[in-house]
Amino acid sequence: MPETLYFFFENIPASDKEPFVVKIGGNVVFTATTSQKNTSHTVQITPSGLSAIHREFINFVIPQADIDELNQYDLTNRGYYFRVRVKKIGELSVLQGLNKNFEEENAILDDQRKFYVDEKTGEYTYKYNKPVYLADDYEKSPKAKIAKAIANSADFGTDSTRIWIHLSGIDANEEEPFEILDADQEDKNLFKSTKPIFKRKEVMLYVRKADPTAKSHVANLHIKIPSVGVDSVVDFDLTTLGTHILIAVLNEGSNVEIQQKTNKMFDEKFFNPVHYANAEREYKEKTRVKTTTKYNDDDDDSAPTPQQVAKQGDSESLDEVTITLYVNNIPASKKEPFTIYMNGDEFFKSEEEISLTRTTVLRASFDKPPRGEELIVEIRFKIDARDVDTKQQFNITKNGTFLFFGIEKAAGDSERIQMKQQHNDTFGPQSSQQTATKPSSGNASSSSSDIIPVYFHLANINASAEKPFELFVNGQPIYKQTQDLGDKMAIVTGKLPKIDDLRIDLRAVAKADGLEEESELNITKYGNYLKIEVSSDRSVIDITQADNADFDNATIVDSKKMPSKSTSSTSSSTSTKTSPSEKKTTTTSQQPSSTSSGDYLDQLKKLGELRDAGILTEEEFQAKKKKILGL
């Protein structure tokens, strides 16, 4: 049944150009183009899922106050009344209560756990009101989550601290690159740019601790900006002073500002275009390059090979184009690593095998070319274990931003390299693709139109042979992970019958963290891309669902039950089978764990309500009933 949320807004600025917006579960439920000084608003929402506790993600967006606050609220236990007030620029007060009087004993302020939505990936990500090192239960910093590949960042683990670098007005080129090095790790390169960074840019990096067991972290960063003569080592106390660092070149290079904060609320004067307007204009007029690759074979005056032509004028803004590269089935080791270079610069390096059942997803951003011009990227793939060193030029503008590179089995024991490029993120047999193979090329066989692929994106997973991470669909095991993913992302592809209303029961078990999560998902309605991720504090398994690999407009999936630590009351025996296609399938037989009769009755009651409401058929009700009773 629909439930009503009551909002009371105070001191909230808004305008036509910068409206105040409230979103629930990613959907806009309220918009105001005038300031809300003392107003109220009600919203009708319908709970989804089978959970007895109603939780919702509520996002308050107030551009004029530089606020974009996202949090998960427990409506059942904490109330449906909210008082929302802007305290000052960048600071929002949200009071939640059981009634509109907000008595002190009933009112509850925001929890420590907050969230933000990554602008490029659409991911819901945790953030904290205080630095993680000050948390009472702090042991180690959270493991990394890969959203965008940064050179040399893939090997960082739990002995690292995540920092955000805020850059502006920095001139750089091939001869004089801008670099950030880790002085504590023999000047290990953390970030390098051979192109100028004019308007505000945020870069996420991971910095290793000199002492992995320390609870505090002072990082010594070697900052090099040759264009203005900066070459110095600066120490940053990340524990007490914060993980946000500003590096801005001001007044067309006459001075440099370096600051540190616990949040990203640096003074906007450091990002004012007046500091770099002339340099930006000169760069776009003099060094903007157009790459031409299309020629008329009948025209004798046409250039025989691709060439670069400098183009004057055209002051279009430096927007970015993001390339997504999927890498699969690549052998690698410390002695024989796998390396990817983009436009001559090392982009990614792996000293571990990327198996057939796991896909590594990498992302890189490039300046968007002016209108009418094409972005062409040269990528070099070097597989030492197979003595492969190949280059390929990809026309991103014409052929798409999604790339695939991998090794596949050919006839007999032979292998072939496969490269694909296309405009969508589904590398299936029916997708338009540009393929380059070695030594021969071929097309995948057509799949039945009655089958739909389902993509499971796994992130921040800890696992071992003794304590694996497992996925179950409709009670059947479909995947087992026995190694830590670290900061990488794994993608598991499954196939399901294509029907009008496809629903599945998904259960994820992370034995290394003692977590288990079970949810019912509507694939037809909400999409066939599922992200299963252990939270940064390793307290819960988060499941989101979307109809695209970037998880734009993702849906937060409700749990069938409260997330709980898995116990040892379940006995299981595991066997592994290998099919002819070399895809491993894990089968597990389990005994039902002991559960109180009250739990059984509650679950059966909810199933009966779903059946009576027409959501479950009689057959589905009986099947779920048997599952609960362990029959």
N, C-alpha and C positions, 0 to 999 in steps of 0.2 A: 504494500500500500504506500502511496505517496506520503512523504513527511515534509514538514514545513521548517525552514530555517529562517531565523529572525536576525536581521543585521541593523545595527545602529551606527551611523557614520558621523564622525566629528572631525572638523578641521582638515578636510581632505581637498586639496587643490585639484582642479581639472579645467580643461579647455577643449575647444573643437579639435585643435591639432594634437593635443596630448590628453586624451580622455582617461578617466579613472575606470578600470575594468576589474571585475571579479570573475574568476573562472573556478568551476567545480569539476574535478575529474578531467581537466583539459578543455571543457566546454564553457563558453562565455555565458554567464547568467545575468550579468548586470553591467551596464555601461552608463557613465555620466560625463557630459561635456561641460558641466558647470560645477563649481565648487560645492562640496557637501559639508556644510557647517554644522548642521544638527538635523539629520534626516534619517528615515528608517526605510527598510525594504524587506520584503519576504520572498522566499524562493521555494518552490515545490520540487522535491527530488524523490526518486524512487530507488531504494537500496537494490544493489545487484549482488549476485552470489548467494551462498547459503550460510554465510557467517551470521551468528547470533548478535554480533557486535557490529554496529554500523559505523564505519570509518570513511572519511572523505578527504581527498586532497583539495585544499582551497588555496587559490593563488590570488593575491592582491597586487595589482599593477598600478602604480601611481607615478608616471613619468616625471611630473613636475616636482616631485619630492625625491626623485632618484630612488624609488622603491620598487622592487619586484620580489615579493615575499611569498614563498610557498611552504606550506606545512600540512601534515596529516593530522586530522582532528578526530577524536573519539566522541561521536555524537551520543551514543547510547549511555555512556557513563558520565560524560562531562557536560552534556547539555546542547541545546539547539539555538542558544542565544549568543550573539557575538557583538561586542562593542569594539569598533575599529577606529583608531585615532592616530593621526600623524603627530608625533612628539616634536620632531625636528627633521631637517633634511636628512634622508637616509635612515631614519629610525621610525619604525611602526610599532604601535602598541595594539595588541589584540587580546581582549578579555573574553573568556568563554564562561557561560554559566547555565544553570538549570532554569532560570527565569529572568525576566527583564529587569529585576531589581539589582541583580549582580551582588547579592549579599557576600560578604567577605568569606564566609565559610563555604559558599558554593562556587564562587568565581575562581577560575583557573587561568593563569597566564600561559603564554606559549611555552612548550617544552623546550628542552635543550636540543632535541633533534629537529633540524630544519632541513629544507630541501631547496634546490634550485634546478631549473631546467636548462640543460646545455643548449645554446642557440643553434648549434650545427647538428648535433646528434638527436636532440629531443629527449635525452635521457633524464630521468629523475635522479638527482644526486644529493647525498647527504652533505650538510654543512653544520657547523657548530657555532654556538654563541661565544665560546671561548676556545683558545688553541687546544688542540688535542693533547698536547703535552701536559696541560694543567688538569686534565680529567683525572678523577680519583682512581679509576681502574686502568690508567695508561700503562702499557708495557712496551709496545712497539707501534710505530706509525703504520697506518693502513696500507695494504698493498695497493699497487698502482692499478688503474683501469685505463686501457688504451682506447683513446678516442681519435687520436691523430698521431701518426708516426713522426717522431722527431729523432734526428740522427743520434745514435749512441744512447738512446734512452730505454731501449727494450730490455736491458739486462738488470735494471734496478729492482731491488726487492724490498723486504720489510725493514732493512736497516737504512732506509732513505726517508727524506722529508720532501713532501710535495710543496713547491713554491710557485707563485705567480709573478712573472716579470711584466711590468707595464711600460711600454716603450713608446717614444714619440720623438719626431724630428731628427732621426739618426740617419746620416748620409753614409752610404756604403757602396762598394763595387767589388769587382773580382780582384783588383790589385790591393784594395784596402777594405777587407771585410770587417764587419762588426762581429765580435766574438765574446762569449761568456764561457770561461774555463773554470774548472774546479781545482783551485790551488792545493787543496788537501789530497787530491788524487793525481798528482804529477801533471797538473794542467790538462786534465781530461776534458775534451770539448763537450760542453753541454748545449750550446746553441751557436749557430753561425749563420749570418746573412750576408749575401753578396749583392743584395739589392737594398735600396734605401727604405727606411720605415718612417713614413711621414706622419700620417694620421695615427691615432691611438691604436696600439696592437697589444693584445695580451697573449703571453706565452706561458704554458705550464711546463715546469721542469721538475726532475727529481734529483736531489742532492744527497750523496752518501754521507753518513756520519764517519768521522775519523775513528770513533769507538762505537761499534755496533750496539754495545750494551748500555750506552749512556742514555739517561732520560732527558738530557738537555742537548741542544745542537747549536753550535756556533760554526757557521759556514764561511770559509774564506773563498770569495769569488774573484777571479782575475778578469777584469773588464777591460776590453780593448776596443777603442773607437779611434782608429788611425786618422780619420778625416778631421778630427778636432784635437789630436795629440793626446788622447787619454790612453794610458797603459798602466793600470794600478790594481793592486789587490785590496779589496774591501772586505772587512769582516762583518757578518750579519748574525745577530743573536736571534735565531728563528724561534726559540722557545718563548722568550719573554716579549720580544719586540714585534713579532708577527712574521707571516710568510708572504706578504705582499711587498714587492720591491719596485720602486719607480726609477727609471733611467730615462731622462729627457734632455735633449739638446735644445737650448733656448737661444733666442735672438740671432737666428741664422748662424749658429755655431760659436757665438762669443762666450757662452758659459754652459756648464753641464750641471744638472740637478739630479742627485741620487738620494732617495728617501726610502724609509721602511715603515710599514703600518701593519696592524692586525686585520685590516680590511682594505678594500680597493677604493675607498673614498678619498682619493687624492684630489687636491685642488685643481679645478678645471683649467686654471690659467696655464698649467704645464702642458696642456694639450691644445692650446689655442693655435689655429693655423697661421697666425701672424708670425710665429717663430720660424716657420719653414716654407711659407708660401712661395717665395722666390726660388728656392732650391727645388721644390716640387715642380714648379712650372718649367724650369730649365731642364729637369730630368725628363719630363714627358715630351718636351719639344725636341731634345737633342738625342736621347738614347732609346726612345721607344722603337722597337724593331718589329717589322712585319715579316712573317715567314710565308713565302709563296710556294705551293707545291703542285698547283694545277697548271698544266701546260697544254697547248694545242699542238699535236704532233705534226699538223700540216703547215704550221707557221715556222718558217725558217729562222725568224728573228727571236723565237722563244728560247729561253735559257734551257740547256740540256739537263741541268741538275738543279735541285732546290737551292735557293740562295736567300740571303737576308737582305732586305731593302729598308734603309732608314727612312722613316716617314716624319715629315715636319708637321707641326701643329697638332690638332685634335687633343684637346685638354680634358677628355673624358675621365671620370674618376677612376681610381685604382681599386675597383672591386675585385673580389677573389673568385676563382674557380677551384672547387675541391675535387680532386681525383680520388676514387676509391679503387684500391688494388687488392684482389683476392689471390692468395698464394696457397697452393695445395700440393701435398705429396712431394716434398723436396728433401733429399738426404743432406745431412749436415752434421758436423762435429767440430770440436775445437781445432783439430788439425786441418780439417777440410770444411771451412765455413761456407755459408751461402750468403752472397752479398748483392744488394740492389743499388745501382747508381742512377740518379736522375739528373740529367743535363750535366753530367760529369762529376757531381758531388755524391759522396756516400750517403745513402738515404736509410738503409736498413741492413742489419747484419744479424744472422742467426748462427749460433754454434750448436743448436739442437735440431734434430729432425722435425720437420713439419709433416706429420703422418697423413695417410690417405683419408683417415676419418676425422681430420681436424683441418680447418681452414683459418689461416691468419689473415686478418683484415687490416690493411694499412691505408692511411689517408694523407694526402699532401695538398697544399694550397698554392696556387699560382695567381699572379696578377691577371685580371681579365683584360684581354686585348681590346683596343678600341673597336667601335662598330665597323663591321665590314672586314675585319682582319681575323686571322685564325691562330689559335693556340696550338703549337706543336711541341711535344715533349719527347726527348730522347731518353729511353730507359735501357740500361745495361744490366743483364742478369748474368751472374757469375756463380756457377755451381762447381766448386772444386772437386767434389766427390764424383762427378761425372765428366770432368774435364770440359765443361761447357762455359763458353764466354761469348754471349751474343748481345747485339744491340738492335733496337727496334725503335723507329720513330712512330709516334701515335698522334694523329690529328684529333685533338680533343674536341674542337669545335664541330667538326663534321661527323665524327664517328662515335662520340659519347665519352662520358667521364667514368665509366665502369670498365675495369680491366681485370683479366684473369691470366695467371701464369701458373703452370704446373707440369708435372710429368705424368703421362698415362701409359698404360700397357698397350703394346702393339702386338702384332702376330708373334707367336712363339715367346721367347724370352726378351725380345727387343722392347725398347722404350722410345717414346717420342715426346718432344717438347710441344706444349700447346699454349698458344697465346690467343686471347680473345678480347675484343673491344665492342662495346655496345652502349645503347642509351638507357638501359634499365638494369636493375640489380639482380635479375634472375638469369643465371647462365644455364638455361635449359635448352633442349634441342629445338624448341620453337622460337627461340630468341634470335633476332638479327645479330650477327656477329662477324667479326673480322678475325680469321684464324691463320696463324703461321705455325707450321709444325716442322719437326725435324726427326727423321729424314723425309717423312711423307705426311700428307694431310688427310683428314677424314672427318665425317660428320657423325654425330651421335645418332643413334637410332631413335625413331619417333616414339614418343610415349603415348599411352592411351589418353583420350580426352576425358575418360572417366576417373582419372587420377589427379589429385592436387598435391603439390609438394608443400611440406611444412618445414620451416627453417627455425631451428633452436639455436639461439645465440647465447653462449655461456661466457661469463666473465667473473673475475675475482674468485676463482674456485681453488680451494685447497683439496688435495687428494693424494692417496698413496695406494699401494697394492693391498695393504691391510685395511685401510679406511677409504674406499673409493667414493666417488660422486656418481650417483645413478639417476637416470630418468625412467619413469614408467608412464605409459600411455594406456588408458583403459585397463590398468592392472598388469599390463605386459611390459617387461623390461625392453628398452630400445637402445640404451646407451650407457656405457660405463667409462668413467675417466679415472685413471690411476696415477696421474702425475699432476703436480701443481701447474696451473695455467700462468701464475704470476701476473704480469701486466698485459698478457696476450688475451685475445678473444678466440674462442673455438666456435665453429658453426657446424651443427649436425643437421643433415637433411633427411627427412622421412617422407613417406608417401601414404596418403589416405584416400579412400574412395570419395569421389566428388559427388556430394548429394546437396539437396536444397537447403538443409539446415544441419550442417556438420558441427557436432559438439564432441569434445573429448574431455576425459578426466586426466589431468597431468599431475604426477607426483614427483617431486625432486627431493632426493635424500643426500645430504652432505654429511657423511659420517665423521669426517675430520673435524668439523665444527659442531657436531651433535645437533644438526638441524634437519627438519623435515617440513615440507610445504606441499599441500594438495589443493588444487583448484579446478573448477570446471570452466572450460573455455569454449566460446562460440566462434569457431574458425570462419564460418560464413559471414557473420556480422562484423567481427572486429579485426579479421585479417589472419594470414598464415605465417606471420613473423613473430616469434616469441623470444623474449629475452629473459633468461634465468640468471640471476646475479646475487651473490652473497653480499650483504650490505658492508660498508666500510668498517663498521664496528663488529662485524661478524656475529650479529645477533638475530638476523632474520634472512630468509631467502625471498628476494623481491622478484615478482613476475610481471612483466609488461607485455602488451600485445599491440601490434600495428599491422597495417597493410603494406608496409615498405621497410626496406632494410635500414633506413636512417631513423626509423621509429618516430617520424613526424606525427603529431597528434596521437601519441601512444595512449593506450588505455591501461590504467593500473588494475591488475586482476585481483579480485577479492579472494581471500582464503576460504576454504570450506570449513576451516577450524582455526583457532588461534595458533600462530606459529609456536611450536614447542620443541624442546630438546628431545631427540630420539633416544629411546632407552634400549637396554639390552634384552628386553623381554621378547624380542622377535628373533627366532632362530631361522637361519637361512642356509641354503646350500647353493653354490654358484658353479656353473659350468660355462665354458666359452666355446662357441662353434664358429667356424670360418666358412663362409659361403664361397662359391667359385669366383665371385666378384671381389673377394678379399675384404669385404666389409664385415666387421665383427659384430656378432649378435650375442648378447648376454642373456641367459635365461636364469631365473631365480625362483625357487620354490620357497614359500614362507608359511609359517604357522601364525595364526592370528594371535596378537598379544592380548594379555588380560586387560579387560576394560570393565569399568563399573556398569551395573545395570542401568543406572541413571543416565550415563552417556548413551547407551544403546537406545533407551526410550526417547531421549531428546532427538537423536538422529532419525529414528523411525518416525517420530512425530513430524519433523520437518519434511521428510520424504512424502508422508501422507498429505501434507499441505500442498506440496508441489504437484502431486498427482491430482488432488481435488481441484487445483487451479488450472489444470490442463497443461502444465509445463512438462510433466512426465507422463508417458504412456504407462499402461498397466504392466507391460513387459519390462520397461525400464525400471519401474518401481520395484517389481519382484527381483530383478537382477541386482539392484543396489541393496535391497533388503538382505538378500543372501550374502552379499559381500560384507555388510556390516556384521551379520551374525556369524560370519566365517564358515558358511555352508558350502 
